[in-house]
Amino acid sequence: MNRLEDYQAFAAIMEKRSLTAAARHLGRSLQAISRSLAAVEKDVGVELIRRTTRSLSPTDAGLAFHRRLSSALAEIDVAKQETAKRRIEATGLLRVAGSAAFSSHYIVPILPDFLAAHPHVEVEIDLSDRPVDLIEEGYDLAIRIGPLADSPFKARQLMKARHVFFAAPSYLARHGRPKHPEDLARHQCIIRTASSSTNAWPFKINGRVKYVEIGGRFRTSGAMAMNVAAVCGLGIGGGPLWQVSSLVDQGELELVLTRFEPAPIPVHALWPATRVLPARTQLFIDFLADRLKQERL
């Protein structure tokens, strides 16, 4: 008999309070159950269950050992379930909530490959920047941009995006290129009203993060509107590199103050903390992590 089966027999005896009931529960002989109990007691070196001709009663050591053992056996069962689920073909509807800009830019373009690899999966993406309740609204996972607050959910970091500052060549030709964040006091900055730091931008100065006050004549709640305004020469904007990378590549925007960029912006997949994820969800998270690590950050 192997060690795991001996421990399972002991747990069954504790729960059923009977060798006969434990044997019936596990589908083993009474003699095999008795041998397993003796093997466990020999292994730990103390009496775990007092046996008389009429009854069984756990010792204090037996009760304490059972509490620990039950958790370990439960984790083993979970590990088996997780491994088994990976062998099952993914099926069903996968519901994802995510930022409209990020999802359209990064997730939608790679969906053909995922759907081709998993023909029995359907995907629905809620392209919204509003906060969602994953459990109440029935989402399998959400994509979150920025630091995560404490929550009961599980998360996996998919990528980190540079936090950059940018302006159109025409604006820089008229007003000059800022060489230090403090120079922004003399510049028009495009203010994002939806940001938590509306009138101050973070910079890394002398190894520390410092928020520098900014101002400007144009404000907007939308990231896309900020980027268009920057292209039109209305001022200096700021945000994730992925939002403006194509505009930088095309020469419509130039990065500024790159020496003072703050820490990269993390992007996470977030999902309810269930013990075992559906195969479609786990496979999609793995797929996102693999594909997004290849993207320009």
C-alpha positions in Angstrom: 0.0 0.0 0.0 1.4 3.5 -0.8 1.7 6.3 1.7 -1.1 8.4 0.3 -3.6 5.6 0.5 -2.6 5.0 4.2 -3.2 8.7 4.9 -6.6 8.6 3.1 -7.5 5.5 5.2 -6.7 7.3 8.4 -8.7 10.4 7.3 -11.7 8.1 6.5 -11.5 6.4 9.8 -11.5 9.8 11.6 -14.5 11.0 9.6 -16.5 7.8 9.8 -15.4 6.8 13.3 -15.4 3.2 12.2 -12.9 0.9 10.5 -15.7 -0.9 8.8 -17.4 2.3 7.5 -14.0 3.6 6.3 -13.4 0.4 4.4 -16.8 0.6 2.8 -16.3 4.2 1.9 -13.0 3.6 0.3 -13.9 0.3 -1.3 -11.1 -1.6 0.5 -11.0 -4.5 2.8 -11.2 -4.2 6.6 -7.7 -5.8 6.9 -6.3 -3.2 4.4 -7.7 -0.3 6.4 -6.3 -1.7 9.7 -2.9 -2.1 8.1 -3.0 1.5 6.8 -3.9 2.8 10.3 -1.0 0.8 11.8 1.4 2.1 9.2 0.4 5.8 9.8 0.8 5.4 13.5 4.2 3.7 13.1 5.2 6.5 10.7 4.3 9.4 13.1 5.4 7.5 16.2 2.4 8.1 18.4 -1.0 6.5 18.9 -3.6 8.4 16.9 -6.8 6.3 17.6 -7.5 4.2 20.7 -9.2 1.0 19.7 -11.3 -1.2 21.9 -13.5 -4.2 21.0 -16.5 -1.8 20.8 -15.4 1.6 19.8 -12.7 3.9 18.3 -11.7 7.2 19.9 -9.1 9.7 18.5 -6.3 10.8 20.8 -5.4 14.5 21.0 -2.5 13.8 18.7 -4.9 12.1 16.3 -7.2 15.1 16.2 -4.3 17.5 15.6 -2.8 15.3 12.9 -6.2 15.0 11.2 -6.7 18.7 11.0 -3.4 19.2 9.2 -3.8 16.1 7.1 -7.3 17.1 5.9 -6.0 20.3 4.4 -3.1 18.5 2.6 -5.4 15.9 1.2 -7.8 18.6 -0.1 -4.9 20.4 -1.8 -3.9 17.1 -3.5 -7.5 16.7 -4.8 -7.5 20.2 -6.1 -4.1 19.6 -7.9 -5.6 16.5 -9.5 -8.7 18.4 -10.7 -6.6 21.2 -12.1 -4.4 18.8 -14.0 -7.4 16.9 -15.3 -9.1 20.1 -16.5 -6.1 20.9 -18.6 -6.7 17.7 -20.5 -10.3 18.6 -21.2 -11.0 20.5 -24.4 -12.1 24.1 -23.7 -15.7 24.8 -24.4 -18.4 27.4 -23.7 -18.7 31.2 -23.6 -15.7 33.2 -22.2 -16.8 36.7 -21.0 -14.1 39.3 -20.6 -14.3 42.9 -19.4 -11.6 45.3 -20.4 -10.5 48.8 -21.3 -11.9 49.8 -24.7 -8.6 51.2 -26.0 -6.4 48.4 -24.6 -8.7 45.5 -25.6 -9.2 46.9 -29.2 -5.5 47.4 -29.6 -4.1 44.2 -28.1 -6.8 41.6 -27.4 -9.1 41.7 -30.3 -6.3 41.3 -32.9 -5.0 38.1 -31.3 -8.4 36.5 -30.9 -8.4 34.7 -34.3 -5.4 32.6 -33.2 -7.1 31.7 -29.9 -10.4 30.8 -31.5 -8.7 28.8 -34.2 -6.9 26.8 -31.5 -10.1 26.2 -29.5 -13.0 25.8 -31.9 -15.6 25.1 -29.2 -15.0 28.4 -27.3 -16.9 31.6 -27.9 -15.6 35.0 -26.7 -17.6 38.1 -25.6 -15.6 41.2 -24.7 -17.2 44.1 -22.9 -15.2 47.1 -24.2 -15.8 49.4 -21.3 -13.7 51.5 -19.0 -16.3 51.3 -16.2 -15.6 49.1 -13.2 -17.4 45.8 -13.3 -18.4 43.3 -10.7 -17.0 40.0 -12.1 -19.2 37.8 -10.0 -22.5 39.7 -10.1 -22.2 40.4 -13.8 -20.9 36.9 -14.7 -17.5 37.7 -16.2 -14.8 35.1 -16.4 -12.0 37.6 -16.2 -11.2 41.3 -16.5 -8.2 43.2 -17.8 -7.0 45.8 -15.4 -4.5 48.6 -16.2 -2.5 50.2 -13.4 -1.7 49.0 -9.8 -4.2 46.7 -8.3 -6.0 47.4 -5.1 -6.4 44.7 -2.4 -9.2 42.4 -3.5 -10.4 38.8 -3.1 -9.6 38.1 -6.7 -6.7 36.4 -8.2 -4.4 38.1 -10.8 -1.6 37.5 -13.2 0.5 40.2 -14.6 0.4 40.2 -18.4 2.8 43.0 -19.3 4.2 46.3 -18.2 3.8 49.4 -20.4 6.0 52.4 -20.4 4.4 55.6 -19.0 5.5 58.2 -21.6 5.1 61.9 -22.4 4.7 63.2 -25.9 4.0 66.1 -28.2 3.7 66.9 -31.9 6.8 68.0 -33.8 4.8 71.2 -34.6 4.3 72.0 -30.9 7.9 71.3 -30.1 9.0 73.6 -33.0 7.0 76.4 -31.6 7.5 76.0 -27.9 10.8 74.1 -27.5 11.5 70.7 -26.0 11.3 70.4 -22.2 14.5 69.1 -20.8 13.3 68.6 -17.2 9.9 68.0 -15.7 10.0 71.4 -14.0 10.1 72.9 -17.5 6.4 71.9 -17.9 5.5 75.0 -15.9 6.2 77.0 -19.2 4.3 74.6 -21.4 0.7 73.7 -22.4 -0.1 70.3 -21.0 -3.2 68.3 -22.1 -5.1 67.5 -18.9 -6.9 64.1 -18.6 -9.8 64.8 -16.3 -10.5 61.1 -15.8 -7.1 60.6 -14.2 -6.6 60.4 -10.4 -3.7 62.9 -10.7 -5.5 65.5 -12.9 -3.2 68.5 -12.3 0.1 66.7 -11.5 2.1 64.1 -13.4 4.5 61.6 -11.9 8.2 61.6 -12.9 11.2 59.8 -11.6 13.7 62.4 -10.4 16.9 61.5 -8.7 15.6 58.0 -8.2 12.4 59.0 -6.5 8.9 59.6 -7.8 7.9 63.2 -7.7 4.5 64.7 -8.9 5.0 67.9 -10.9 2.2 70.4 -11.2 1.0 71.0 -14.8 -1.6 73.2 -16.5 -3.1 73.8 -19.9 -5.9 75.2 -21.8 -7.4 71.9 -23.0 -8.9 69.2 -20.9 -10.6 65.9 -21.8 -11.8 62.8 -20.1 -10.7 60.5 -23.0 -7.3 59.1 -23.7 -8.0 59.0 -27.5 -9.0 62.7 -27.4 -5.8 63.5 -25.6 -3.7 61.8 -28.2 -5.5 63.5 -31.1 -5.1 66.8 -29.3 -1.4 66.2 -29.0 -1.1 65.4 -32.7 -2.9 68.6 -33.5 -0.3 70.6 -31.5 -2.5 71.6 -28.5 0.2 70.6 -26.0 2.1 67.8 -24.2 0.3 64.7 -23.3 1.0 61.7 -21.1 0.0 58.0 -20.8 0.9 54.4 -21.7 3.2 54.0 -24.7 0.9 51.5 -26.3 -1.7 54.2 -26.8 0.6 56.3 -28.9 3.2 53.9 -30.3 1.7 53.9 -33.8 1.6 57.7 -33.8 5.2 57.8 -32.7 6.2 55.3 -35.4 4.5 57.5 -38.0 6.3 60.7 -36.8 3.1 62.4 -35.7 4.2 62.5 -32.1 7.6 62.6 -30.4 8.5 61.3 -26.9 9.8 63.8 -24.4 11.4 63.6 -21.0 12.2 59.9 -21.5 15.0 60.1 -18.8 12.3 60.9 -16.2 9.7 58.3 -17.0 8.0 56.9 -13.9 7.6 53.1 -13.3 6.0 51.1 -16.0 2.2 50.7 -15.8 1.3 47.0 -15.0 -1.5 45.2 -16.9 -3.2 42.3 -15.2 -5.7 39.6 -15.9 -8.1 39.4 -12.9 -10.5 36.6 -12.1 -12.7 35.3 -9.2 -10.7 33.2 -6.7 -12.3 29.9 -7.5 -10.3 26.8 -6.7 -10.3 25.5 -10.2 -10.7 27.7 -13.3 -12.7 26.5 -16.3 -10.3 25.3 -19.0 -11.3 28.1 -21.4 -10.4 30.7 -18.8 -7.0 29.2 -17.8 -6.1 28.7 -21.5 -7.0 32.3 -22.4 -5.0 33.7 -19.5 -2.0 31.6 -20.6 -2.5 32.7 -24.2 -2.7 36.4 -23.3 0.5 36.2 -21.1 2.4 34.5 -23.9 1.3 36.9 -26.6 1.5 40.1 -24.7 5.0 39.6 -23.5 6.0 39.9 -27.2 4.4 43.3 -27.6 6.2 46.6 -27.6 6.2 48.0 -24.1 
